[in-house]
Amino acid sequence: MISQNSIVYVVDDDRRIRESLSALLSTYDLHVVAFPTAGEFLAYPRPDLPSCLVLDVELPDINGLDLQSQTKQDIHPQIVFITGHGDIPKSVQAIKAGAVDFLAKPFREDELMRAVHAAIALDRDARQHRAELAELNRRLSSLTPREREVFPLVVSGRLNKQAAAELGISVTTMQIHRGQIMKKMQAESLAELVRMAGSLGIPITRARHASK
């Protein structure tokens, strides 16, 4: 269940809003932590869980849009903006910067819950992607320097004799390197290895035609 392994942060300087949102979200069995300022939210030691940040635009210490901009380069919760002073330019800015939604107070309960659940789902997917990429990088780090040279040639479709000629090694040695790469990267097929290379940003170039 989404409620059992996720968390919702609420940042709003209005105590009544914080309390009402916390009560509402809790009725959906969501774990909620609320803050009156952006600074207190940033100082909070956040657990490694899929999360959502319900963020007011106007805050006493920092504008919500500025907070969004400052945290853009970091790993942070998906944001759902709420505001009593919203306008179209602000909402466009927020959405373009990656916010899940921009809700004007008073908003409907179903609007908020739809946005919160979407934000948590997006954050969960992003975390899974980061974990998968970290695992691929771990496998990549197990390759020898020569295997790292061979990797892009293999995923670019080079025949063994073509790749061997480019690297100045024997075809047999090339075959050994290719097998080791498949084993260490835990790839079941060339197509899977190509997908891994794409995720890792390994350059894939058009294979040259084999000479007759």
Secondary structure, 3 states (H helix, E strand, C coil): CHHHCCEEEEECCCHHHHHHHHHHHHHCCCEEEEECCHHHHHHCCCCCCCEEEEEECCCCCCCHHHHHHHCCCCCCCEEEEEECCCCHHHHHHHHHCCCCEEEECCCCHHHHHHHHHHHHHHHHHHHHHHHHHHHHHHHHHCCCHHHHHHHHHHHCCCCHHHHHHHHCCCHHHHHHHHHHHHHHCCCCCHHHHHHHHHHHCCCCCCCCCCCC
